[in-house]
Structure formats: structure tokens, C-alpha cells
């Protein structure tokens, strides 16, 4: 039975698909494209759900719910692009085949169209059929002049409706505005994020992690939500306050509306104790590292929360490094930390897990299924004709 909802609509479209397919040996070209399409399907994690494969593109959606957060959606798009480019690089490095299909792999790239609106979902042969004006609009955007107007060929283009629904204050500050005009839909404003700098920055990034040999306390537990949802919850101050045993948390020093290096979580304990967690490094969907002050003056620790997918659940590992600061402060904090932190983290994980289970049961936290049947259609889709894409971009 069809039902109507609101949410984000996302198309991940492989650029250069038609030119690559028609100028290459078909067998090798289909192998490459099937691998890349499979990567896009695998990276479409809840709260997104694949609606279908469309030649050179993966069409997905996420309904507006407690599991659907703006930063997590943006970072899922960014990490998908990084994974796509990494796969391209690995294919180029690992092939010795002289055929055109293998020689031209590096010409492929990826772009995203992101929209928000109301649409109807109808189950059809094990897949989701989406209908509505917002669905038409996001597909019309595949035929666009973004590359010609901005010079950006690998991008994520967010409509104004999509940006508003993200609720990330300042998100568009570093994006390029662009207007598309459709004879039927009129003018449609999009905000364009160039993905190439993201890839280059990722390649040279220096990652900061807590050394297990230097750990004061490490606790691991499972939460009953998939990786994308777990990452969204990890970023929310209300969930972090449960995890770390504070009465509440506030966040400040956001970057373009997003939690990033330099963001500060202020933790309130009782009526007089205040500590902070300052973000030092994060790898979206993977881990968050912070420098934490403590109730003991002068003592601070490096803390890490890491996520690892386990089927439809996620393993959460919380680690605190040994204390830093003046000798007396760090010594006292190490003694107290070894006695209390592991118990605190285990309680926080158990409490958060119980809250998640309650919200799922109440329907306030909705987790879409992966739609595994779509993955079986990757090979036929890669061999099909990309009728809707603007392949010059």
C-alpha cells in the first residue's frame, strides 16, 4: 500500500559513464562499472534506503525521522565520494591491461543531486517506487549546466529545500550558488559543493587516534542501529550526555553548521562541575577524538569513540587515554579514572542502548531496511543505457 512522507532524495550519478561505455571494450567496462555501482549501493546506509538503480546512477531516499540527521547525511555523501575515488585510484594502480576500458578508468567521476520534498512510496516487485513532484524535480536536475557555469565537474548539488531540511546553520557559506531553469518547473536554486578538494584533503590528512597501549579505560558495546544512524546519534549532545554520564551537553564552535575539528561539547555535571570535550579529529562514520578536561583541575585526557558496523547493529568502542597535565593532577586523575571510567562508560552504553530500543519500539526512531534485492541488480544496471544522465558533466 502506498504511503506519503517527506524526506531527502539523493541521486549518486557516475560522470563519464556513456563515453566510457561506448569507447571501451564492453566486457571489461561492465566489470568496472558493476564494481563501482556495487560500491555506491553498499555505501547507501540507513537512514538512507536505495529506491532503485538507474543505469549509471543510484537513487535513494531518507524519510524525515529521529534517525535522519543533517550532518550524517552530508558526511555519508562525502565519505561515499572518497570511497569512490579511492576505488578508482586502486583500479588504476592494480591494472596492467592495455585495453581502453582499463586505460580510461580515471576518466570516471561522481556527482550527487540532493533534494527534499513530499513523495509517495509504493512497494513494487520488492522495490520502492517513488512518485511526486519532488521526485520529478531531482531527476530533472540530472540535466543541468552546473559544470559549464561553475567549472566544477565532481560535485554535490543541494537544492534550497534540501539545505533548509539539513538544519545546518552556515552550511552554504563555502558553497557556490547556481540556478537551473526548467521550462516546466521554473527556476531552481542549488548550492554546489566541489568534491575534488575533499578528496585531496583526505589523501594527505594526518589521523589522530588513542594508542591502545596508552589507554586508561576501554569499553565496547553494541547498539541496535546501523552505522549511519549510530554516527548521527554519536554527534547529538543529548545522546553524548547519556554516553558520558553528564546531566546535559551543549555544543559550540561549529564549522558551517557541522561538528568538526575545534567544536566544543560542554558537559554539565550537577550544579557546579563543568567539563569540556574539544574535537581534535574525526573520520565520519568511523571515529571521533576529543581532548577532555576533567573535574580535577589541570588534568585532561584524549578520548575516542569509534564505530564499527556489525550487520544491522554497530559496535561502539569508548577509549580514554592516560591523563595529561601537571604531575599531581594527572596522577590523581589516573587513579580515579582507572577506578571509575570503565563502569561509567558501560552504564552509559547500556542506558543509550535502552533508549534506542524504546524509541524504535515507540516509532520515534525509524530505521529503514537496506533493500537487499537492489544489490542483485547491479550488473544488469551497469550494462544498461543511462537515459537520464547528463553525461558530459
Secondary structure as GFF3:
##gff-version 3
##sequence-region A 1 393
A	DSSP	beta_strand	3	15	.	.	.	ID=ss1
A	DSSP	alpha_helix	17	22	.	.	.	ID=ss2
A	DSSP	alpha_helix	26	42	.	.	.	ID=ss3
A	DSSP	beta_strand	49	53	.	.	.	ID=ss4
A	DSSP	beta_strand	57	63	.	.	.	ID=ss5
A	DSSP	alpha_helix	70	94	.	.	.	ID=ss6
A	DSSP	alpha_helix	100	103	.	.	.	ID=ss7
A	DSSP	three_ten_helix	105	107	.	.	.	ID=ss8
A	DSSP	beta_strand	109	124	.	.	.	ID=ss9
A	DSSP	beta_strand	127	131	.	.	.	ID=ss10
A	DSSP	alpha_helix	133	140	.	.	.	ID=ss11
A	DSSP	alpha_helix	146	150	.	.	.	ID=ss12
A	DSSP	beta_strand	155	159	.	.	.	ID=ss13
A	DSSP	alpha_helix	160	166	.	.	.	ID=ss14
A	DSSP	beta_strand	176	182	.	.	.	ID=ss15
A	DSSP	beta_strand	186	194	.	.	.	ID=ss16
A	DSSP	alpha_helix	196	204	.	.	.	ID=ss17
A	DSSP	three_ten_helix	212	214	.	.	.	ID=ss18
A	DSSP	beta_strand	215	223	.	.	.	ID=ss19
A	DSSP	alpha_helix	227	235	.	.	.	ID=ss20
A	DSSP	alpha_helix	237	244	.	.	.	ID=ss21
A	DSSP	beta_strand	248	252	.	.	.	ID=ss22
A	DSSP	beta_strand	264	269	.	.	.	ID=ss23
A	DSSP	beta_strand	273	283	.	.	.	ID=ss24
A	DSSP	beta_strand	287	293	.	.	.	ID=ss25
A	DSSP	beta_strand	300	310	.	.	.	ID=ss26
A	DSSP	beta_strand	313	321	.	.	.	ID=ss27
A	DSSP	alpha_helix	327	362	.	.	.	ID=ss28
A	DSSP	three_ten_helix	372	377	.	.	.	ID=ss29
A	DSSP	alpha_helix	378	383	.	.	.	ID=ss30
###
